[in-house]
Amino acid sequence: MNSNIFRRSLLVWLALMVLLLLTAGSAFLKLGPWNSAINLVIAVAKALLVAIFFMHLRSASALVRIAAVTAFFMLALLFGISQTDYATRVMQRVPWQTPPHAQDAGA
């Protein structure tokens, strides 16, 4: 039984290392905004592996699972609220961000 647990833990660790290498490798690819999306998917996969296997949510009681789902929902809600705030902001240029030729043209 211990060898089975060790083997499963080793496989999960290897999967985490492969996902880590994918994350590091994606930093060298010029995919524009897709880099963030790909890295977010990889991060979710790593978080799920850690939660299911190392936090033992697979064999946990219903109350522990409900607490984990509630925490995930609250995190998603906070990200959503932050994104809503960011999406509704009006970007205004400040004088030190204005290109030099634009200052000359206005005078």
DSSP file (Angstrom, degrees, kcal/mol; ACC not computed):
  #  RESIDUE AA STRUCTURE BP1 BP2  ACC     N-H-->O    O-->H-N    N-H-->O    O-->H-N    TCO  KAPPA ALPHA  PHI   PSI    X-CA   Y-CA   Z-CA
    1    1 A M     >        0   0    0      0, 0.0     4,-2.0     0, 0.0     5,-0.2   0.000 360.0 360.0 360.0 -41.1    0.0    0.0    0.0
    2    2 A N  H  >  +     0   0    0      1,-0.2     4,-2.6     2,-0.2     5,-0.2   0.863 360.0  53.7 -64.4 -35.0    2.8    2.4    0.8
    3    3 A S  H  > S+     0   0    0      2,-0.2     4,-2.6     1,-0.2    -1,-0.2   0.852 107.0  52.7 -68.0 -32.5    4.4    1.8   -2.6
    4    4 A N  H  > S+     0   0    0      2,-0.2     4,-2.4     1,-0.2    -2,-0.2   0.912 111.4  45.1 -66.8 -43.0    1.1    2.7   -4.2
    5    5 A I  H  X S+     0   0    0     -4,-2.0     4,-2.6     2,-0.2    -2,-0.2   0.911 114.4  49.4 -65.6 -42.6    0.9    6.0   -2.4
    6    6 A F  H  X S+     0   0    0     -4,-2.6     4,-2.4     2,-0.2    -2,-0.2   0.921 111.5  48.9 -62.4 -43.7    4.6    6.7   -3.1
    7    7 A R  H  X S+     0   0    0     -4,-2.6     4,-2.3     2,-0.2    -2,-0.2   0.915 112.5  47.4 -63.4 -43.5    4.1    5.9   -6.8
    8    8 A R  H  X S+     0   0    0     -4,-2.4     4,-2.4     2,-0.2    -2,-0.2   0.921 112.8  48.9 -64.4 -43.5    1.0    8.1   -7.0
    9    9 A S  H  X S+     0   0    0     -4,-2.6     4,-2.4     1,-0.2    -2,-0.2   0.889 111.1  50.7 -62.3 -39.2    2.8   11.0   -5.2
   10   10 A L  H  X S+     0   0    0     -4,-2.4     4,-2.6     2,-0.2    -1,-0.2   0.906 110.4  49.0 -65.6 -41.6    5.7   10.6   -7.6
   11   11 A L  H  X S+     0   0    0     -4,-2.3     4,-2.3     2,-0.2    -2,-0.2   0.898 112.0  48.2 -65.1 -40.2    3.5   10.7  -10.6
   12   12 A V  H  X S+     0   0    0     -4,-2.4     4,-2.3     2,-0.2    -2,-0.2   0.913 111.9  50.1 -65.8 -41.3    1.7   13.8   -9.4
   13   13 A W  H  X S+     0   0    0     -4,-2.4     4,-2.2     2,-0.2    -2,-0.2   0.913 110.3  49.8 -62.9 -42.0    5.1   15.4   -8.6
   14   14 A L  H  X S+     0   0    0     -4,-2.6     4,-2.4     2,-0.2    -1,-0.2   0.900 109.7  51.5 -63.2 -39.8    6.3   14.6  -12.1
   15   15 A A  H  X S+     0   0    0     -4,-2.3     4,-2.4     1,-0.2    -1,-0.2   0.901 109.4  50.5 -63.0 -39.9    3.1   16.1  -13.6
   16   16 A L  H  X S+     0   0    0     -4,-2.3     4,-2.1     2,-0.2    -2,-0.2   0.887 109.8  50.3 -64.7 -38.1    3.7   19.2  -11.6
   17   17 A M  H  X S+     0   0    0     -4,-2.2     4,-2.3     2,-0.2    -2,-0.2   0.891 110.1  49.8 -67.4 -38.8    7.3   19.4  -12.9
   18   18 A V  H  X S+     0   0    0     -4,-2.4     4,-2.2     2,-0.2    -2,-0.2   0.917 111.6  48.6 -64.7 -42.4    6.2   19.0  -16.5
   19   19 A L  H  X S+     0   0    0     -4,-2.4     4,-2.2     2,-0.2    -2,-0.2   0.869 109.6  53.0 -65.3 -35.3    3.6   21.8  -15.9
   20   20 A L  H  X S+     0   0    0     -4,-2.1     4,-2.5     2,-0.2    -2,-0.2   0.915 109.1  48.6 -63.7 -42.8    6.3   24.0  -14.4
   21   21 A L  H  X S+     0   0    0     -4,-2.3     4,-2.8     2,-0.2    -2,-0.2   0.878 110.1  52.4 -65.1 -37.2    8.5   23.4  -17.5
   22   22 A L  H  X S+     0   0    0     -4,-2.2     4,-2.2     2,-0.2    -1,-0.2   0.905 109.7  49.2 -63.3 -40.9    5.6   24.3  -19.7
   23   23 A T  H  X S+     0   0    0     -4,-2.2     4,-0.8     2,-0.2    -2,-0.2   0.937 114.1  44.6 -63.2 -46.6    5.0   27.5  -17.8
   24   24 A A  H >< S+     0   0    0     -4,-2.5     3,-0.6     1,-0.2     4,-0.4   0.899 114.1  50.2 -65.6 -39.9    8.7   28.4  -18.0
   25   25 A G  H >< S+     0   0    0     -4,-2.8     3,-1.3     1,-0.2     4,-0.3   0.848 103.0  59.4 -67.1 -34.2    8.8   27.5  -21.7
   26   26 A S  H >< S+     0   0    0     -4,-2.2     3,-0.8     1,-0.3    -1,-0.2   0.728  92.1  69.2 -69.0 -18.9    5.8   29.5  -22.5
   27   27 A A  T << S+     0   0    0     -4,-0.8    -1,-0.3    -3,-0.6    -2,-0.2   0.770  98.2  51.4 -67.9 -23.5    7.6   32.6  -21.3
   28   28 A F  T <  S+     0   0    0     -3,-1.3     2,-0.4    -4,-0.4    -1,-0.2   0.527  92.9  89.3 -91.2  -6.5    9.9   32.4  -24.3
   29   29 A L  S <  S-     0   0    0     -3,-0.8     2,-1.2    -4,-0.3     3,-0.1  -0.753  73.5-138.8 -91.7 136.9    7.0   32.1  -26.8
   30   30 A K        +     0   0    0     -2,-0.4    -3,-0.1     1,-0.2    -2,-0.1  -0.725  49.1 140.3 -96.6  87.7    5.7   35.4  -28.3
   31   31 A L    >   -     0   0    0     -2,-1.2     3,-1.6     1,-0.3    -1,-0.2   0.281  48.2-142.8-111.0   7.7    2.0   34.7  -28.2
   32   32 A G  T >  S-     0   0    0      1,-0.3     3,-1.4     2,-0.2     4,-0.5  -0.441  76.9  -4.4  67.3-133.6    0.8   38.1  -27.1
   33   33 A P  T 3> S+     0   0    0      0, 0.0     4,-1.3     0, 0.0     3,-0.3   0.662 124.6  74.9 -69.7 -13.3   -2.2   37.9  -24.8
   34   34 A W  H <> S+     0   0    0     -3,-1.6     4,-2.9     1,-0.2     5,-0.2   0.744  82.0  69.3 -70.9 -21.9   -2.4   34.2  -25.2
   35   35 A N  H <> S+     0   0    0     -3,-1.4     4,-2.5     1,-0.2    -1,-0.2   0.938 101.4  45.5 -58.9 -45.6    0.7   33.8  -23.0
   36   36 A S  H  > S+     0   0    0     -4,-0.5     4,-2.1    -3,-0.3    -1,-0.2   0.907 113.3  49.5 -64.9 -41.2   -1.4   34.9  -20.0
   37   37 A A  H  X S+     0   0    0     -4,-1.3     4,-2.0     2,-0.2    -2,-0.2   0.921 112.9  46.5 -64.9 -43.6   -4.3   32.6  -20.9
   38   38 A I  H  X S+     0   0    0     -4,-2.9     4,-2.3     1,-0.2    -2,-0.2   0.921 113.2  48.9 -64.7 -43.8   -2.1   29.6  -21.4
   39   39 A N  H  X S+     0   0    0     -4,-2.5     4,-2.3    -5,-0.2    -1,-0.2   0.845 109.3  53.4 -66.4 -32.2   -0.2   30.2  -18.1
   40   40 A L  H  X S+     0   0    0     -4,-2.1     4,-2.2     2,-0.2    -1,-0.2   0.905 109.0  48.4 -67.8 -40.8   -3.6   30.7  -16.3
   41   41 A V  H  X S+     0   0    0     -4,-2.0     4,-2.1     2,-0.2    -2,-0.2   0.913 112.6  48.6 -64.0 -42.2   -4.8   27.3  -17.6
   42   42 A I  H  X S+     0   0    0     -4,-2.3     4,-2.3     1,-0.2    -2,-0.2   0.901 110.5  51.5 -64.1 -40.5   -1.5   25.7  -16.5
   43   43 A A  H  X S+     0   0    0     -4,-2.3     4,-2.5     1,-0.2    -2,-0.2   0.887 108.9  50.3 -64.7 -38.9   -1.8   27.3  -13.1
   44   44 A V  H  X S+     0   0    0     -4,-2.2     4,-2.5     2,-0.2    -1,-0.2   0.907 109.7  51.1 -64.9 -40.9   -5.3   26.0  -12.6
   45   45 A A  H  X S+     0   0    0     -4,-2.1     4,-2.1     2,-0.2    -2,-0.2   0.913 111.6  47.4 -62.4 -42.5   -4.2   22.5  -13.6
   46   46 A K  H  X S+     0   0    0     -4,-2.3     4,-2.3     2,-0.2    -2,-0.2   0.909 111.7  50.3 -65.7 -41.3   -1.3   22.7  -11.0
   47   47 A A  H  X S+     0   0    0     -4,-2.5     4,-2.7     1,-0.2    -2,-0.2   0.895 110.0  50.4 -64.3 -39.3   -3.7   24.0   -8.3
   48   48 A L  H  X S+     0   0    0     -4,-2.5     4,-2.9     2,-0.2     5,-0.3   0.909 109.6  50.6 -65.5 -41.3   -6.2   21.2   -9.0
   49   49 A L  H  X>S+     0   0    0     -4,-2.1     4,-2.3     2,-0.2     5,-0.7   0.932 113.4  45.3 -61.3 -44.9   -3.4   18.6   -8.7
   50   50 A V  I  X>S+     0   0    0     -4,-2.3     5,-1.8     3,-0.2     4,-0.9   0.929 115.9  46.4 -64.7 -44.6   -2.2   20.0   -5.4
   51   51 A A  I  <5S+     0   0    0     -4,-2.7     6,-1.6     3,-0.2    -2,-0.2   0.924 117.5  41.4 -65.3 -44.5   -5.7   20.3   -4.0
   52   52 A I  I  <5S+     0   0    0     -4,-2.9     6,-1.3    -5,-0.2     7,-0.3   0.925 130.0  21.4 -72.4 -44.5   -6.9   16.8   -5.1
   53   53 A F  I  <5S+     0   0    0     -4,-2.3    -3,-0.2    -5,-0.3    -2,-0.1   0.918 129.9  34.3 -95.8 -47.8   -3.8   14.8   -4.2
   54   54 A F  I  <<S+     0   0    0     -4,-0.9    -3,-0.2    -5,-0.7    -4,-0.1   0.798 124.0  42.8 -83.9 -27.5   -1.7   16.6   -1.7
   55   55 A M  S   <S-     0   0    0     -5,-1.8    -1,-0.2    -4,-0.2    -4,-0.1   0.458 104.9-132.1 -91.9  -1.7   -4.6   18.2    0.2
   56   56 A H    >   +     0   0    0     -6,-0.3     3,-0.5     1,-0.1     4,-0.3   0.818  54.3 149.0  58.2  36.8   -6.5   14.9    0.0
   57   57 A L  G >   +     0   0    0     -6,-1.6     3,-0.5     1,-0.2    -5,-0.2   0.755  63.3  68.5 -70.0 -22.7   -9.7   16.5   -1.1
   58   58 A R  G 3  S+     0   0    0     -6,-1.3    -1,-0.2     1,-0.2    -5,-0.1   0.878 114.0  26.3 -63.1 -37.4  -10.5   13.3   -3.0
   59   59 A S  G <  S+     0   0    0     -3,-0.5    -1,-0.2    -7,-0.3    -2,-0.2   0.226  99.3 117.5-110.3  13.3  -11.0   11.4    0.2
   60   60 A A  S <  S-     0   0    0     -3,-0.5    -3,-0.1    -4,-0.3    -4,-0.1  -0.276  71.0 -93.3 -79.2 165.9  -12.0   14.3    2.5
   61   61 A S     >  -     0   0    0      1,-0.1     4,-2.0    -2,-0.0     5,-0.2  -0.251  38.2-104.7 -72.4 167.1  -15.3   14.6    4.2
   62   62 A A  H  > S+     0   0    0      1,-0.2     4,-2.6     2,-0.2     5,-0.2   0.857 119.6  56.4 -62.8 -36.3  -18.1   16.6    2.6
   63   63 A L  H  > S+     0   0    0      2,-0.2     4,-2.1     1,-0.2    -1,-0.2   0.895 107.3  47.9 -65.2 -39.6  -17.6   19.5    5.0
   64   64 A V  H  > S+     0   0    0      2,-0.2     4,-2.2     1,-0.2    -1,-0.2   0.902 112.2  49.8 -67.6 -40.7  -13.9   19.9    3.9
   65   65 A R  H  X S+     0   0    0     -4,-2.0     4,-2.6     2,-0.2     5,-0.2   0.909 110.0  50.4 -63.7 -41.7  -14.9   19.7    0.3
   66   66 A I  H  X S+     0   0    0     -4,-2.6     4,-2.5     1,-0.2    -2,-0.2   0.905 110.2  50.5 -62.8 -40.6  -17.6   22.4    0.8
   67   67 A A  H  X S+     0   0    0     -4,-2.1     4,-2.3     2,-0.2    -1,-0.2   0.901 111.4  48.2 -63.8 -40.5  -15.1   24.6    2.5
   68   68 A A  H  X S+     0   0    0     -4,-2.2     4,-2.3     2,-0.2    -2,-0.2   0.912 113.0  47.0 -67.1 -42.7  -12.6   24.2   -0.4
   69   69 A V  H  X S+     0   0    0     -4,-2.6     4,-2.6     2,-0.2    -2,-0.2   0.897 112.1  51.3 -65.6 -39.5  -15.3   24.9   -3.0
   70   70 A T  H  X S+     0   0    0     -4,-2.5     4,-2.5    -5,-0.2    -2,-0.2   0.914 109.9  49.3 -63.5 -42.5  -16.4   28.0   -1.0
   71   71 A A  H  X S+     0   0    0     -4,-2.3     4,-2.2     2,-0.2    -2,-0.2   0.914 112.1  48.4 -63.2 -42.2  -12.9   29.3   -0.9
   72   72 A F  H  X S+     0   0    0     -4,-2.3     4,-2.4     2,-0.2    -2,-0.2   0.909 111.2  50.5 -63.5 -41.9  -12.5   28.8   -4.6
   73   73 A F  H  X S+     0   0    0     -4,-2.6     4,-2.4     2,-0.2    -2,-0.2   0.904 110.3  49.3 -63.1 -41.9  -15.8   30.5   -5.3
   74   74 A M  H  X S+     0   0    0     -4,-2.5     4,-2.4     2,-0.2    -1,-0.2   0.893 110.5  50.6 -65.2 -39.2  -14.7   33.5   -3.1
   75   75 A L  H  X S+     0   0    0     -4,-2.2     4,-2.3     2,-0.2    -2,-0.2   0.925 111.3  48.1 -63.3 -44.0  -11.4   33.7   -4.9
   76   76 A A  H  X S+     0   0    0     -4,-2.4     4,-2.4     1,-0.2    -2,-0.2   0.886 111.0  51.9 -62.9 -38.8  -13.2   33.7   -8.3
   77   77 A L  H  X S+     0   0    0     -4,-2.4     4,-2.6     2,-0.2    -2,-0.2   0.913 109.4  48.8 -64.5 -42.8  -15.6   36.4   -7.0
   78   78 A L  H  X S+     0   0    0     -4,-2.4     4,-2.3     2,-0.2    -2,-0.2   0.899 112.0  48.9 -64.8 -40.4  -12.7   38.6   -5.9
   79   79 A F  H  X S+     0   0    0     -4,-2.3     4,-2.4     2,-0.2    -2,-0.2   0.913 112.0  49.8 -63.5 -41.3  -10.9   38.2   -9.3
   80   80 A G  H  X S+     0   0    0     -4,-2.4     4,-2.2     2,-0.2    -2,-0.2   0.909 110.9  47.8 -64.1 -43.3  -14.2   39.0  -11.0
   81   81 A I  H  X S+     0   0    0     -4,-2.6     4,-2.2     2,-0.2    -1,-0.2   0.909 112.5  49.7 -64.3 -41.8  -14.8   42.1   -8.9
   82   82 A S  H  X S+     0   0    0     -4,-2.3     4,-2.4     1,-0.2    -2,-0.2   0.907 110.9  49.6 -63.8 -40.9  -11.2   43.3   -9.5
   83   83 A Q  H  X S+     0   0    0     -4,-2.4     4,-2.6     2,-0.2    -1,-0.2   0.883 108.8  52.9 -65.3 -38.4  -11.6   42.7  -13.3
   84   84 A T  H  X S+     0   0    0     -4,-2.2     4,-1.3     2,-0.2    -1,-0.2   0.918 110.4  47.7 -62.6 -43.1  -14.8   44.7  -13.3
   85   85 A D  H  < S+     0   0    0     -4,-2.2     4,-0.3     1,-0.2     3,-0.3   0.927 114.4  46.1 -62.7 -44.8  -13.1   47.6  -11.6
   86   86 A Y  H >< S+     0   0    0     -4,-2.4     3,-0.9     1,-0.2    -2,-0.2   0.884 110.5  53.0 -66.1 -38.9  -10.2   47.5  -14.0
   87   87 A A  H 3< S+     0   0    0     -4,-2.6    -1,-0.2     1,-0.2    -2,-0.2   0.749 108.3  50.5 -70.8 -24.1  -12.4   47.2  -17.1
   88   88 A T  T 3< S+     0   0    0     -4,-1.3    -1,-0.2    -3,-0.3     2,-0.2   0.394  85.6 109.1 -97.4   3.8  -14.5   50.2  -16.2
   89   89 A R    <   -     0   0    0     -3,-0.9     2,-0.6    -4,-0.3    -3,-0.0  -0.535  64.9-134.0 -80.0 146.3  -11.6   52.6  -15.6
   90   90 A V        -     0   0    0     -2,-0.2     2,-0.5     2,-0.0    -2,-0.1  -0.891  19.3-136.0 -99.2 122.3  -10.9   55.4  -18.1
   91   91 A M        -     0   0    0     -2,-0.6     2,-0.4     2,-0.0     0, 0.0  -0.668  24.7-174.6 -81.4 125.6   -7.2   55.6  -18.9
   92   92 A Q        -     0   0    0     -2,-0.5     2,-0.3     0, 0.0    -2,-0.0  -0.964  22.2-124.5-121.7 137.5   -5.9   59.2  -18.9
   93   93 A R        -     0   0    0     -2,-0.4     5,-0.0     2,-0.0    -2,-0.0  -0.576  19.6-147.7 -80.1 140.3   -2.4   60.2  -19.9
   94   94 A V    >>  -     0   0    0     -2,-0.3     3,-2.5     1,-0.1     4,-0.8  -0.727  31.2-102.4-101.7 158.2   -0.4   62.2  -17.5
   95   95 A P  G >4 S+     0   0    0      0, 0.0     3,-0.7     0, 0.0    -1,-0.1   0.812 119.8  54.7 -54.1 -35.2    2.1   64.8  -18.7
   96   96 A W  G 34 S+     0   0    0      1,-0.2    -3,-0.0     3,-0.0     0, 0.0   0.586 107.7  51.5 -78.4  -6.5    5.2   62.6  -18.2
   97   97 A Q  G <4 S+     0   0    0     -3,-2.5    -1,-0.2     2,-0.1    -4,-0.0   0.528  85.0 103.5-100.1  -9.0    3.6   59.8  -20.4
   98   98 A T  S << S-     0   0    0     -4,-0.8     5,-0.1    -3,-0.7     0, 0.0  -0.568  81.0-112.4 -75.6 131.6    2.9   62.1  -23.3
   99   99 A P    >>  -     0   0    0      0, 0.0     4,-1.1     0, 0.0     3,-0.8  -0.295  25.5-117.2 -60.7 148.4    5.3   61.7  -26.2
  100  100 A P  H 3> S+     0   0    0      0, 0.0     4,-1.5     0, 0.0     3,-0.3   0.847 111.8  55.5 -59.3 -37.2    7.5   64.8  -26.8
  101  101 A H  H 3> S+     0   0    0      1,-0.2     4,-1.6     2,-0.2     5,-0.1   0.800 102.5  56.7 -69.9 -26.1    6.2   65.5  -30.3
  102  102 A A  H <> S+     0   0    0     -3,-0.8     4,-1.2     2,-0.2    -1,-0.2   0.836 104.9  51.9 -72.2 -31.3    2.6   65.6  -29.0
  103  103 A Q  H  X S+     0   0    0     -4,-1.1     4,-0.8    -3,-0.3    -2,-0.2   0.887 110.1  48.9 -69.8 -38.9    3.6   68.4  -26.5
  104  104 A D  H  < S+     0   0    0     -4,-1.5     3,-0.4     1,-0.2    -2,-0.2   0.862 108.3  53.5 -68.5 -35.8    5.2   70.4  -29.3
  105  105 A A  H  < S+     0   0    0     -4,-1.6    -1,-0.2     1,-0.2    -2,-0.2   0.815 106.0  53.1 -70.1 -30.6    2.2   70.1  -31.6
  106  106 A G  H  <        0   0    0     -4,-1.2    -1,-0.2     1,-0.2    -2,-0.2   0.720 360.0 360.0 -78.2 -20.5   -0.2   71.4  -28.9
  107  107 A A     <        0   0    0     -4,-0.8    -1,-0.2    -3,-0.4    -2,-0.2   0.454 360.0 360.0 -87.8 360.0    1.7   74.6  -28.3
